[in-house]
Amino acid sequence: MHAEPSVSPNDSFACMGCSGGGGTWKCTSCFGQPIYCANCCRSLHARTPFHRVEQ
C-alpha cells in the first residue's frame, strides 16, 4: 500500500518558465498544466485572459 504524498499550500516547486523556486501557480488550460512562479505566470498569460490560472 502506498501513501499519497501530501502537499501543503505553502509548498512550492520549480518554475517551468525560469527554473527558479517559487512555482505555486498553474494554468489548467495549458497543455500539461505547467507550474510557474507569479512573475512568469503573469508575463506568459498576459495575452490569454481566458486561461484558468490557480494557486
PQR file with spaces between the fields and no chain letter, atoms N, CA, C, O and H, PARSE charges and radii, in Angstrom:
ATOM       1  N    MET     1       0.845   -1.171    0.000 -0.4000 1.5000
ATOM       2  CA   MET     1       0.000    0.000    0.000 -0.0000 2.0000
ATOM       3  C    MET     1       0.889    1.232    0.000  0.5500 1.7000
ATOM       4  O    MET     1       1.832    1.314    0.787 -0.5500 1.4000
ATOM       5  N    HIS     2       0.600    2.198   -0.878 -0.4000 1.5000
ATOM       6  CA   HIS     2       1.405    3.404   -0.998 -0.0000 2.0000
ATOM       7  C    HIS     2       0.621    4.603   -0.494  0.5500 1.7000
ATOM       8  O    HIS     2      -0.568    4.749   -0.774 -0.5500 1.4000
ATOM       9  H    HIS     2      -0.167    2.131   -1.518  0.4000 1.0000
ATOM      10  N    ALA     3       1.299    5.446    0.244 -0.4000 1.5000
ATOM      11  CA   ALA     3       0.674    6.672    0.725 -0.0000 2.0000
ATOM      12  C    ALA     3       0.850    7.771   -0.314  0.5500 1.7000
ATOM      13  O    ALA     3       1.906    7.886   -0.935 -0.5500 1.4000
ATOM      14  H    ALA     3       2.265    5.327    0.471  0.4000 1.0000
ATOM      15  N    GLU     4      -0.180    8.569   -0.495 -0.4000 1.5000
ATOM      16  CA   GLU     4      -0.090    9.713   -1.399 -0.0000 2.0000
ATOM      17  C    GLU     4       0.779   10.783   -0.750  0.5500 1.7000
ATOM      18  O    GLU     4       0.627   11.055    0.441 -0.5500 1.4000
ATOM      19  H    GLU     4      -1.038    8.476    0.010  0.4000 1.0000
ATOM      20  N    PRO     5       1.683   11.393   -1.505 -0.5600 1.5000
ATOM      21  CA   PRO     5       2.473   12.476   -0.924  0.2800 2.0000
ATOM      22  C    PRO     5       1.578   13.668   -0.628  0.5500 1.7000
ATOM      23  O    PRO     5       0.716   14.024   -1.431 -0.5500 1.4000
ATOM      24  N    SER     6       1.785   14.272    0.516 -0.4000 1.5000
ATOM      25  CA   SER     6       0.963   15.421    0.870 -0.0000 2.0000
ATOM      26  C    SER     6       1.682   16.700    0.477  0.5500 1.7000
ATOM      27  O    SER     6       2.892   16.833    0.659 -0.5500 1.4000
ATOM      28  H    SER     6       2.486   13.983    1.169  0.4000 1.0000
ATOM      29  N    VAL     7       0.923   17.629   -0.060 -0.4000 1.5000
ATOM      30  CA   VAL     7       1.466   18.915   -0.470 -0.0000 2.0000
ATOM      31  C    VAL     7       0.625   19.989    0.186  0.5500 1.7000
ATOM      32  O    VAL     7      -0.579   20.082   -0.053 -0.5500 1.4000
ATOM      33  H    VAL     7      -0.061   17.521   -0.207  0.4000 1.0000
ATOM      34  N    SER     8       1.259   20.795    1.006 -0.4000 1.5000
ATOM      35  CA   SER     8       0.533   21.876    1.652 -0.0000 2.0000
ATOM      36  C    SER     8       0.510   23.079    0.728  0.5500 1.7000
ATOM      37  O    SER     8       1.344   23.168   -0.173 -0.5500 1.4000
ATOM      38  H    SER     8       2.237   20.720    1.200  0.4000 1.0000
ATOM      39  N    PRO     9      -0.425   24.015    0.922 -0.5600 1.5000
ATOM      40  CA   PRO     9      -0.497   25.191    0.060  0.2800 2.0000
ATOM      41  C    PRO     9       0.755   26.057    0.101  0.5500 1.7000
ATOM      42  O    PRO     9       0.973   26.855   -0.810 -0.5500 1.4000
ATOM      43  N    ASN    10       1.585   25.920    1.134 -0.4000 1.5000
ATOM      44  CA   ASN    10       2.795   26.723    1.255 -0.0000 2.0000
ATOM      45  C    ASN    10       3.977   26.113    0.518  0.5500 1.7000
ATOM      46  O    ASN    10       5.013   26.765    0.393 -0.5500 1.4000
ATOM      47  H    ASN    10       1.408   25.271    1.874  0.4000 1.0000
ATOM      48  N    ASP    11       3.856   24.879    0.023 -0.4000 1.5000
ATOM      49  CA   ASP    11       4.942   24.241   -0.711 -0.0000 2.0000
ATOM      50  C    ASP    11       5.060   24.881   -2.094  0.5500 1.7000
ATOM      51  O    ASP    11       4.063   25.312   -2.674 -0.5500 1.4000
ATOM      52  H    ASP    11       3.014   24.349    0.125  0.4000 1.0000
ATOM      53  N    SER    12       6.283   24.939   -2.612 -0.4000 1.5000
ATOM      54  CA   SER    12       6.471   25.460   -3.958 -0.0000 2.0000
ATOM      55  C    SER    12       7.352   24.504   -4.750  0.5500 1.7000
ATOM      56  O    SER    12       8.075   23.686   -4.182 -0.5500 1.4000
ATOM      57  H    SER    12       7.092   24.589   -2.141  0.4000 1.0000
ATOM      58  N    PHE    13       7.279   24.620   -6.045 -0.4000 1.5000
ATOM      59  CA   PHE    13       8.005   23.756   -6.958 -0.0000 2.0000
ATOM      60  C    PHE    13       8.863   24.623   -7.867  0.5500 1.7000
ATOM      61  O    PHE    13       8.770   25.850   -7.825 -0.5500 1.4000
ATOM      62  H    PHE    13       6.691   25.285   -6.506  0.4000 1.0000
ATOM      63  N    ALA    14       9.687   24.003   -8.679 -0.4000 1.5000
ATOM      64  CA   ALA    14      10.489   24.750   -9.640 -0.0000 2.0000
ATOM      65  C    ALA    14       9.576   25.317  -10.723  0.5500 1.7000
ATOM      66  O    ALA    14       8.697   24.627  -11.239 -0.5500 1.4000
ATOM      67  H    ALA    14       9.762   23.006   -8.714  0.4000 1.0000
ATOM      68  N    CYS    15       9.798   26.569  -11.050 -0.4000 1.5000
ATOM      69  CA   CYS    15       9.025   27.248  -12.090 -0.0000 2.0000
ATOM      70  C    CYS    15       9.417   26.693  -13.453  0.5500 1.7000
ATOM      71  O    CYS    15      10.603   26.549  -13.748 -0.5500 1.4000
ATOM      72  H    CYS    15      10.513   27.130  -10.630  0.4000 1.0000
ATOM      73  N    MET    16       8.424   26.381  -14.289 -0.4000 1.5000
ATOM      74  CA   MET    16       8.689   25.850  -15.628 -0.0000 2.0000
ATOM      75  C    MET    16       9.155   26.945  -16.582  0.5500 1.7000
ATOM      76  O    MET    16       9.654   26.648  -17.668 -0.5500 1.4000
ATOM      77  H    MET    16       7.460   26.497  -14.050  0.4000 1.0000
ATOM      78  N    GLY    17       8.996   28.207  -16.189 -0.4000 1.5000
ATOM      79  CA   GLY    17       9.397   29.312  -17.047 -0.0000 2.0000
ATOM      80  C    GLY    17      10.839   29.731  -16.843  0.5500 1.7000
ATOM      81  O    GLY    17      11.592   29.883  -17.804 -0.5500 1.4000
ATOM      82  H    GLY    17       8.591   28.449  -15.307  0.4000 1.0000
ATOM      83  N    CYS    18      11.228   29.919  -15.571 -0.4000 1.5000
ATOM      84  CA   CYS    18      12.574   30.428  -15.280 -0.0000 2.0000
ATOM      85  C    CYS    18      13.430   29.420  -14.520  0.5500 1.7000
ATOM      86  O    CYS    18      14.599   29.693  -14.244 -0.5500 1.4000
ATOM      87  H    CYS    18      10.617   29.795  -14.790  0.4000 1.0000
ATOM      88  N    SER    19      12.878   28.279  -14.183 -0.4000 1.5000
ATOM      89  CA   SER    19      13.553   27.211  -13.435 -0.0000 2.0000
ATOM      90  C    SER    19      13.931   27.616  -12.019  0.5500 1.7000
ATOM      91  O    SER    19      14.692   26.916  -11.351 -0.5500 1.4000
ATOM      92  H    SER    19      11.929   28.058  -14.408  0.4000 1.0000
ATOM      93  N    GLY    20      13.409   28.732  -11.564 -0.4000 1.5000
ATOM      94  CA   GLY    20      13.658   29.164  -10.197 -0.0000 2.0000
ATOM      95  C    GLY    20      12.655   28.538   -9.251  0.5500 1.7000
ATOM      96  O    GLY    20      11.749   27.821   -9.678 -0.5500 1.4000
ATOM      97  H    GLY    20      12.791   29.301  -12.107  0.4000 1.0000
ATOM      98  N    GLY    21      12.815   28.806   -7.975 -0.4000 1.5000
ATOM      99  CA   GLY    21      11.863   28.316   -6.987 -0.0000 2.0000
ATOM     100  C    GLY    21      10.626   29.198   -6.977  0.5500 1.7000
ATOM     101  O    GLY    21      10.541   30.169   -7.728 -0.5500 1.4000
ATOM     102  H    GLY    21      13.551   29.388   -7.628  0.4000 1.0000
ATOM     103  N    GLY    22       9.700   28.869   -6.151 -0.4000 1.5000
ATOM     104  CA   GLY    22       8.505   29.691   -6.013 -0.0000 2.0000
ATOM     105  C    GLY    22       7.407   29.373   -6.996  0.5500 1.7000
ATOM     106  O    GLY    22       6.497   30.179   -7.185 -0.5500 1.4000
ATOM     107  H    GLY    22       9.770   28.080   -5.540  0.4000 1.0000
ATOM     108  N    GLY    23       7.470   28.213   -7.628 -0.4000 1.5000
ATOM     109  CA   GLY    23       6.414   27.835   -8.558 -0.0000 2.0000
ATOM     110  C    GLY    23       5.181   27.388   -7.804  0.5500 1.7000
ATOM     111  O    GLY    23       5.110   26.249   -7.341 -0.5500 1.4000
ATOM     112  H    GLY    23       8.210   27.558   -7.475  0.4000 1.0000
ATOM     113  N    THR    24       4.210   28.278   -7.678 -0.4000 1.5000
ATOM     114  CA   THR    24       2.987   27.952   -6.951 -0.0000 2.0000
ATOM     115  C    THR    24       1.735   28.187   -7.790  0.5500 1.7000
ATOM     116  O    THR    24       0.627   27.941   -7.315 -0.5500 1.4000
ATOM     117  H    THR    24       4.268   29.203   -8.054  0.4000 1.0000
ATOM     118  N    TRP    25       1.887   28.657   -9.023 -0.4000 1.5000
ATOM     119  CA   TRP    25       0.749   28.936   -9.889 -0.0000 2.0000
ATOM     120  C    TRP    25       0.718   27.944  -11.045  0.5500 1.7000
ATOM     121  O    TRP    25       1.756   27.640  -11.633 -0.5500 1.4000
ATOM     122  H    TRP    25       2.788   28.856   -9.409  0.4000 1.0000
ATOM     123  N    LYS    26      -0.476   27.435  -11.373 -0.4000 1.5000
ATOM     124  CA   LYS    26      -0.597   26.538  -12.522 -0.0000 2.0000
ATOM     125  C    LYS    26      -1.772   26.969  -13.381  0.5500 1.7000
ATOM     126  O    LYS    26      -2.763   27.516  -12.898 -0.5500 1.4000
ATOM     127  H    LYS    26      -1.319   27.682  -10.895  0.4000 1.0000
ATOM     128  N    CYS    27      -1.626   26.706  -14.660 -0.4000 1.5000
ATOM     129  CA   CYS    27      -2.681   27.010  -15.615 -0.0000 2.0000
ATOM     130  C    CYS    27      -3.340   25.697  -16.010  0.5500 1.7000
ATOM     131  O    CYS    27      -2.699   24.812  -16.575 -0.5500 1.4000
ATOM     132  H    CYS    27      -0.820   26.262  -15.053  0.4000 1.0000
ATOM     133  N    THR    28      -4.615   25.585  -15.710 -0.4000 1.5000
ATOM     134  CA   THR    28      -5.328   24.357  -16.042 -0.0000 2.0000
ATOM     135  C    THR    28      -5.745   24.328  -17.510  0.5500 1.7000
ATOM     136  O    THR    28      -6.207   23.297  -17.998 -0.5500 1.4000
ATOM     137  H    THR    28      -5.136   26.304  -15.251  0.4000 1.0000
ATOM     138  N    SER    29      -5.589   25.442  -18.216 -0.4000 1.5000
ATOM     139  CA   SER    29      -5.917   25.496  -19.640 -0.0000 2.0000
ATOM     140  C    SER    29      -4.737   25.118  -20.524  0.5500 1.7000
ATOM     141  O    SER    29      -4.931   24.644  -21.643 -0.5500 1.4000
ATOM     142  H    SER    29      -5.213   26.280  -17.819  0.4000 1.0000
ATOM     143  N    CYS    30      -3.528   25.319  -20.040 -0.4000 1.5000
ATOM     144  CA   CYS    30      -2.334   24.990  -20.821 -0.0000 2.0000
ATOM     145  C    CYS    30      -2.095   23.484  -20.808  0.5500 1.7000
ATOM     146  O    CYS    30      -2.398   22.807  -19.825 -0.5500 1.4000
ATOM     147  H    CYS    30      -3.370   25.705  -19.130  0.4000 1.0000
ATOM     148  N    PHE    31      -1.552   22.967  -21.904 -0.4000 1.5000
ATOM     149  CA   PHE    31      -1.262   21.546  -22.009 -0.0000 2.0000
ATOM     150  C    PHE    31      -0.250   21.131  -20.943  0.5500 1.7000
ATOM     151  O    PHE    31       0.811   21.746  -20.837 -0.5500 1.4000
ATOM     152  H    PHE    31      -1.307   23.517  -22.702  0.4000 1.0000
ATOM     153  N    GLY    32      -0.550   20.125  -20.170 -0.4000 1.5000
ATOM     154  CA   GLY    32       0.340   19.618  -19.137 -0.0000 2.0000
ATOM     155  C    GLY    32       0.223   20.333  -17.810  0.5500 1.7000
ATOM     156  O    GLY    32       0.890   19.953  -16.847 -0.5500 1.4000
ATOM     157  H    GLY    32      -1.412   19.625  -20.256  0.4000 1.0000
ATOM     158  N    GLN    33      -0.606   21.357  -17.732 -0.4000 1.5000
ATOM     159  CA   GLN    33      -0.797   22.148  -16.521 -0.0000 2.0000
ATOM     160  C    GLN    33       0.533   22.536  -15.876  0.5500 1.7000
ATOM     161  O    GLN    33       0.816   22.129  -14.750 -0.5500 1.4000
ATOM     162  H    GLN    33      -1.148   21.666  -18.514  0.4000 1.0000
ATOM     163  N    PRO    34       1.357   23.326  -16.587 -0.5600 1.5000
ATOM     164  CA   PRO    34       2.666   23.712  -16.061  0.2800 2.0000
ATOM     165  C    PRO    34       2.554   24.578  -14.817  0.5500 1.7000
ATOM     166  O    PRO    34       1.559   25.274  -14.612 -0.5500 1.4000
ATOM     167  N    ILE    35       3.589   24.523  -13.992 -0.4000 1.5000
ATOM     168  CA   ILE    35       3.640   25.298  -12.755 -0.0000 2.0000
ATOM     169  C    ILE    35       4.630   26.436  -12.941  0.5500 1.7000
ATOM     170  O    ILE    35       5.754   26.224  -13.398 -0.5500 1.4000
ATOM     171  H    ILE    35       4.397   23.958  -14.158  0.4000 1.0000
ATOM     172  N    TYR    36       4.206   27.653  -12.581 -0.4000 1.5000
ATOM     173  CA   TYR    36       5.019   28.847  -12.747 -0.0000 2.0000
ATOM     174  C    TYR    36       5.121   29.640  -11.449  0.5500 1.7000
ATOM     175  O    TYR    36       4.301   29.489  -10.543 -0.5500 1.4000
ATOM     176  H    TYR    36       3.293   27.825  -12.209  0.4000 1.0000
ATOM     177  N    CYS    37       6.148   30.489  -11.378 -0.4000 1.5000
ATOM     178  CA   CYS    37       6.206   31.486  -10.311 -0.0000 2.0000
ATOM     179  C    CYS    37       5.242   32.607  -10.715  0.5500 1.7000
ATOM     180  O    CYS    37       4.764   32.633  -11.848 -0.5500 1.4000
ATOM     181  H    CYS    37       6.814   30.612  -12.113  0.4000 1.0000
ATOM     182  N    ALA    38       4.961   33.518   -9.805 -0.4000 1.5000
ATOM     183  CA   ALA    38       3.991   34.582  -10.085 -0.0000 2.0000
ATOM     184  C    ALA    38       4.421   35.447  -11.267  0.5500 1.7000
ATOM     185  O    ALA    38       3.590   35.781  -12.111 -0.5500 1.4000
ATOM     186  H    ALA    38       5.349   33.496   -8.883  0.4000 1.0000
ATOM     187  N    ASN    39       5.695   35.815  -11.346 -0.4000 1.5000
ATOM     188  CA   ASN    39       6.165   36.683  -12.431 -0.0000 2.0000
ATOM     189  C    ASN    39       6.044   36.013  -13.793  0.5500 1.7000
ATOM     190  O    ASN    39       5.552   36.625  -14.741 -0.5500 1.4000
ATOM     191  H    ASN    39       6.370   35.543  -10.660  0.4000 1.0000
ATOM     192  N    CYS    40       6.483   34.770  -13.902 -0.4000 1.5000
ATOM     193  CA   CYS    40       6.393   34.054  -15.185 -0.0000 2.0000
ATOM     194  C    CYS    40       4.941   33.814  -15.577  0.5500 1.7000
ATOM     195  O    CYS    40       4.583   33.959  -16.746 -0.5500 1.4000
ATOM     196  H    CYS    40       6.882   34.272  -13.132  0.4000 1.0000
ATOM     197  N    CYS    41       4.117   33.455  -14.627 -0.4000 1.5000
ATOM     198  CA   CYS    41       2.708   33.199  -14.917 -0.0000 2.0000
ATOM     199  C    CYS    41       2.049   34.470  -15.451  0.5500 1.7000
ATOM     200  O    CYS    41       1.298   34.424  -16.425 -0.5500 1.4000
ATOM     201  H    CYS    41       4.408   33.338  -13.677  0.4000 1.0000
ATOM     202  N    ARG    42       2.331   35.586  -14.816 -0.4000 1.5000
ATOM     203  CA   ARG    42       1.767   36.864  -15.239 -0.0000 2.0000
ATOM     204  C    ARG    42       2.223   37.225  -16.656  0.5500 1.7000
ATOM     205  O    ARG    42       1.406   37.604  -17.495 -0.5500 1.4000
ATOM     206  H    ARG    42       2.941   35.623  -14.025  0.4000 1.0000
ATOM     207  N    SER    43       3.518   37.105  -16.916 -0.4000 1.5000
ATOM     208  CA   SER    43       4.021   37.508  -18.234 -0.0000 2.0000
ATOM     209  C    SER    43       3.611   36.527  -19.335  0.5500 1.7000
ATOM     210  O    SER    43       3.319   36.951  -20.453 -0.5500 1.4000
ATOM     211  H    SER    43       4.181   36.797  -16.234  0.4000 1.0000
ATOM     212  N    LEU    44       3.583   35.230  -19.041 -0.4000 1.5000
ATOM     213  CA   LEU    44       3.219   34.240  -20.057 -0.0000 2.0000
ATOM     214  C    LEU    44       1.727   34.232  -20.376  0.5500 1.7000
ATOM     215  O    LEU    44       1.328   33.798  -21.456 -0.5500 1.4000
ATOM     216  H    LEU    44       3.821   34.885  -18.132  0.4000 1.0000
ATOM     217  N    HIS    45       0.902   34.708  -19.446 -0.4000 1.5000
ATOM     218  CA   HIS    45      -0.541   34.681  -19.651 -0.0000 2.0000
ATOM     219  C    HIS    45      -1.138   36.073  -19.841  0.5500 1.7000
ATOM     220  O    HIS    45      -2.353   36.237  -19.735 -0.5500 1.4000
ATOM     221  H    HIS    45       1.227   35.061  -18.568  0.4000 1.0000
ATOM     222  N    ALA    46      -0.318   37.062  -20.115 -0.4000 1.5000
ATOM     223  CA   ALA    46      -0.818   38.420  -20.320 -0.0000 2.0000
ATOM     224  C    ALA    46      -1.759   38.500  -21.526  0.5500 1.7000
ATOM     225  O    ALA    46      -2.673   39.324  -21.547 -0.5500 1.4000
ATOM     226  H    ALA    46       0.670   36.929  -20.201  0.4000 1.0000
ATOM     227  N    ARG    47      -1.539   37.659  -22.511 -0.4000 1.5000
ATOM     228  CA   ARG    47      -2.362   37.691  -23.727 -0.0000 2.0000
ATOM     229  C    ARG    47      -3.367   36.546  -23.808  0.5500 1.7000
ATOM     230  O    ARG    47      -3.993   36.337  -24.848 -0.5500 1.4000
ATOM     231  H    ARG    47      -0.796   36.989  -22.494  0.4000 1.0000
ATOM     232  N    THR    48      -3.519   35.819  -22.733 -0.4000 1.5000
ATOM     233  CA   THR    48      -4.504   34.729  -22.705 -0.0000 2.0000
ATOM     234  C    THR    48      -5.404   34.902  -21.480  0.5500 1.7000
ATOM     235  O    THR    48      -5.332   34.109  -20.541 -0.5500 1.4000
ATOM     236  H    THR    48      -3.011   35.989  -21.888  0.4000 1.0000
ATOM     237  N    PRO    49      -6.255   35.939  -21.487 -0.5600 1.5000
ATOM     238  CA   PRO    49      -7.059   36.254  -20.299  0.2800 2.0000
ATOM     239  C    PRO    49      -8.111   35.208  -19.953  0.5500 1.7000
ATOM     240  O    PRO    49      -8.643   35.214  -18.842 -0.5500 1.4000
ATOM     241  N    PHE    50      -8.417   34.313  -20.883 -0.4000 1.5000
ATOM     242  CA   PHE    50      -9.446   33.318  -20.600 -0.0000 2.0000
ATOM     243  C    PHE    50      -8.881   31.991  -20.100  0.5500 1.7000
ATOM     244  O    PHE    50      -9.637   31.050  -19.859 -0.5500 1.4000
ATOM     245  H    PHE    50      -7.985   34.308  -21.785  0.4000 1.0000
ATOM     246  N    HIS    51      -7.568   31.906  -19.943 -0.4000 1.5000
ATOM     247  CA   HIS    51      -6.975   30.707  -19.349 -0.0000 2.0000
ATOM     248  C    HIS    51      -7.305   30.674  -17.861  0.5500 1.7000
ATOM     249  O    HIS    51      -7.471   31.719  -17.231 -0.5500 1.4000
ATOM     250  H    HIS    51      -6.953   32.670  -20.138  0.4000 1.0000
ATOM     251  N    ARG    52      -7.397   29.491  -17.317 -0.4000 1.5000
ATOM     252  CA   ARG    52      -7.724   29.324  -15.896 -0.0000 2.0000
ATOM     253  C    ARG    52      -6.444   29.102  -15.104  0.5500 1.7000
ATOM     254  O    ARG    52      -5.802   28.056  -15.203 -0.5500 1.4000
ATOM     255  H    ARG    52      -7.262   28.642  -17.829  0.4000 1.0000
ATOM     256  N    VAL    53      -6.091   30.105  -14.323 -0.4000 1.5000
ATOM     257  CA   VAL    53      -4.877   30.063  -13.514 -0.0000 2.0000
ATOM     258  C    VAL    53      -5.286   29.951  -12.055  0.5500 1.7000
ATOM     259  O    VAL    53      -6.170   30.670  -11.590 -0.5500 1.4000
ATOM     260  H    VAL    53      -6.612   30.955  -14.243  0.4000 1.0000
ATOM     261  N    GLU    54      -4.638   29.047  -11.341 -0.4000 1.5000
ATOM     262  CA   GLU    54      -4.950   28.882   -9.914 -0.0000 2.0000
ATOM     263  C    GLU    54      -3.682   28.657   -9.116  0.5500 1.7000
ATOM     264  O    GLU    54      -2.662   28.200   -9.631 -0.5500 1.4000
ATOM     265  H    GLU    54      -3.920   28.463  -11.719  0.4000 1.0000
ATOM     266  N    GLN    55      -3.783   28.994   -7.840 -0.4000 1.5000
ATOM     267  CA   GLN    55      -2.629   28.850   -6.949 -0.0000 2.0000
ATOM     268  C    GLN    55      -2.742   27.573   -6.166  0.5500 1.7000
ATOM     269  O    GLN    55      -1.867   27.265   -5.357 -0.5500 1.4000
ATOM     270  H    GLN    55      -4.612   29.365   -7.421  0.4000 1.0000
